[in-house]
Amino acid sequence: MWLGKFLDLKDDLKELTSELKSEIFEAIKKNKLTPLEFTILETIFNKKEIHGYDLIDTLNQHFAGTWEARSGTVYPILSKLKRDGFLRTNQIKSPLGPIQKVYGLTEAGKKIIKRKVNQNFLDQLSFMQNFIIELASLYLKTLPENGLEEKRAEVYDLIEGAFENIKGSFSLKGEFKKNCANCNAEIVRRGSAYCSFCGSSLILNEEE
């Protein structure tokens, strides 16, 4: 999920175009992205390729009930991002069903995501830290004085647990990560027999 209002791309496009072949960025048709557009792009970047319905499900997990992603909102944004040069689509045939469309980032889209995240990672981290402090403080002020100390300890444990979950979601020593040899899509579940994107068998590589 992306927070903040520093999504102007004009300077980024200018510098990236001077560093790289300009034709990579010729398809980009807009200089600004909304926070939701950027969140969608970074979600797809993390997944490499993703079906529209899986994207909606992932967004709803990210927003955790604070906002509901719906097909009527997300699909028009995906069409717009593709038209503006940030996204590409592939038609993937699965042995379990009909041909399906998956979304991935164009080379220009990848370069822009990498640049923006690298430039603003520390600011975003500080923003989220401040947000959690403010939210916890505000919540405690809404509670009655009776039993406040117990609630404060409960909030502390909740926050500590949340950060343990964050640290546990990735590993400095590496985690299970595997890509389909046929389409290079990331396989997120150990034991999968077939790639969910192209349908290729994964059984022969399961022992790796």
C-alpha positions in Angstrom: 0.0 0.0 0.0 1.4 3.4 -1.0 1.0 6.4 1.2 1.7 10.1 0.5 1.4 12.6 -2.3 4.8 12.5 -4.0 3.8 10.6 -7.1 4.7 13.2 -9.7 6.7 11.5 -12.4 7.8 14.4 -14.6 11.4 14.6 -13.2 11.7 10.9 -12.9 10.8 10.4 -16.6 13.2 13.1 -17.7 16.1 11.6 -15.8 15.3 8.0 -16.7 14.9 8.9 -20.3 18.4 10.5 -20.3 19.9 7.5 -18.7 18.2 4.8 -20.8 17.0 4.4 -24.3 14.2 6.9 -24.8 12.0 4.5 -26.7 11.3 2.5 -23.4 9.4 5.5 -22.1 7.7 6.6 -25.3 4.5 4.8 -24.4 4.1 6.6 -21.0 1.2 9.0 -21.5 0.9 10.7 -18.1 3.2 12.4 -15.6 1.3 11.7 -12.4 -0.2 8.7 -10.6 -2.8 8.7 -7.8 -1.9 6.8 -4.6 -4.3 4.0 -5.6 -2.8 3.7 -9.1 0.7 3.5 -7.6 -0.5 0.9 -5.0 -1.9 -1.2 -7.9 1.4 -0.9 -9.8 3.5 -1.9 -6.8 1.3 -4.8 -6.0 1.6 -6.1 -9.6 5.4 -5.4 -9.4 5.7 -7.6 -6.3 3.7 -10.5 -7.9 5.4 -10.1 -11.4 2.1 -11.1 -13.1 -1.3 -11.4 -11.6 -4.9 -12.1 -12.5 -7.4 -9.2 -12.0 -9.4 -11.1 -9.4 -6.3 -12.1 -7.5 -5.2 -8.4 -7.6 -8.6 -7.4 -6.1 -8.2 -10.0 -3.3 -4.6 -8.9 -2.6 -5.7 -5.2 -2.4 -8.5 -6.1 0.0 -6.0 -7.9 2.2 -3.7 -4.9 2.1 -6.5 -2.4 3.0 -7.8 -4.7 5.8 -11.4 -3.4 5.6 -10.5 0.3 5.5 -11.4 0.4 1.8 -13.0 -2.3 -0.4 -11.5 -3.0 -3.9 -14.2 -3.8 -6.4 -14.0 -4.9 -10.0 -15.9 -1.8 -11.1 -13.2 0.3 -9.6 -10.1 -1.8 -10.3 -10.6 -3.0 -13.8 -11.1 0.6 -15.3 -7.9 1.6 -13.5 -6.0 -1.4 -15.0 -7.3 -0.5 -18.5 -6.2 3.1 -18.0 -2.7 2.1 -16.7 -2.3 -0.2 -19.7 -3.4 2.6 -22.1 -0.9 5.0 -20.4 2.0 2.6 -20.9 2.5 1.3 -17.4 1.0 -2.2 -17.8 1.0 -5.0 -20.3 -1.3 -8.0 -20.5 -0.7 -11.7 -21.4 -3.3 -14.4 -22.3 -2.5 -17.5 -20.2 -4.1 -20.9 -20.8 -4.5 -23.0 -17.7 -5.1 -26.8 -17.8 -7.8 -26.2 -15.1 -9.8 -23.6 -17.1 -10.2 -21.2 -20.0 -7.7 -18.7 -21.3 -7.2 -15.9 -18.7 -5.7 -12.4 -18.8 -2.8 -11.6 -16.5 -1.3 -8.2 -15.8 2.4 -7.3 -15.6 4.4 -4.1 -15.7 6.1 -2.8 -18.8 9.8 -2.1 -18.7 9.0 1.6 -18.2 6.6 0.7 -15.4 9.2 -1.4 -13.6 11.8 1.4 -13.9 9.4 4.0 -12.5 8.3 1.8 -9.5 11.9 1.0 -8.6 13.0 4.6 -8.7 10.0 5.9 -6.7 10.3 3.2 -4.0 14.1 3.7 -3.7 13.7 7.5 -3.4 10.9 7.4 -0.8 11.3 4.2 1.2 12.7 5.9 4.4 10.1 8.7 4.3 7.3 6.1 3.9 8.7 4.1 6.8 8.7 7.2 9.0 5.2 8.1 7.9 3.9 4.7 8.9 5.7 4.8 12.2 4.1 8.2 13.0 0.7 7.0 11.8 0.8 4.0 14.2 1.9 6.2 17.1 -0.9 8.7 16.4 -3.5 5.9 15.9 -2.6 4.1 19.2 -2.5 7.4 21.1 -5.9 8.4 19.7 -7.4 5.0 20.5 -6.2 5.1 24.1 -7.7 8.6 24.6 -11.1 7.3 23.5 -11.1 4.7 26.4 -12.4 5.2 29.9 -9.8 5.8 32.6 -10.9 2.6 34.4 -8.6 -0.2 33.2 -6.6 2.2 31.0 -3.2 0.7 32.0 -4.4 -2.8 31.1 -5.5 -1.5 27.7 -2.2 0.3 27.2 -0.4 -2.9 27.7 -2.8 -4.7 25.3 -2.1 -2.1 22.6 1.7 -2.4 23.2 1.4 -6.2 22.7 -0.7 -5.8 19.6 1.9 -3.4 18.1 4.7 -5.7 19.1 2.9 -8.6 17.5 2.3 -6.7 14.3 6.0 -5.9 14.0 6.9 -9.6 14.6 4.5 -10.5 11.8 6.3 -7.9 9.5 9.7 -9.3 10.3 8.4 -12.8 9.9 7.0 -12.1 6.4 10.5 -12.1 4.9 13.8 -13.6 5.9 17.3 -12.2 5.6 18.4 -15.8 5.0 16.0 -16.3 2.2 12.5 -17.8 2.0 10.7 -20.3 -0.3 10.8 -18.6 -3.7 10.5 -20.4 -7.0 9.7 -19.3 -10.6 8.1 -21.2 -13.3 10.7 -22.4 -15.9 8.2 -21.7 -18.7 6.8 -18.2 -18.0 8.9 -17.1 -15.0 5.9 -16.4 -12.8 6.6 -16.6 -9.1 5.3 -19.8 -7.4 4.2 -18.8 -3.9 3.0 -22.2 -2.6 5.3 -25.1 -2.1 3.9 -28.3 -3.4 2.0 -26.7 -6.4 1.7 -29.2 -9.2 1.1 -26.7 -12.0 1.9 -23.0 -12.6 -1.3 -21.0 -12.0 -0.4 -18.7 -14.9 0.7 -20.9 -17.8 -0.3 -24.3 -16.6 3.2 -25.9 -16.9 4.0 -28.9 -14.7 6.1 -28.1 -11.6 6.4 -31.6 -10.3 9.8 -32.3 -11.9 11.3 -29.3 -10.1 9.6 -29.9 -6.8 12.6 -31.5 -5.1 14.7 -28.3 -5.7 
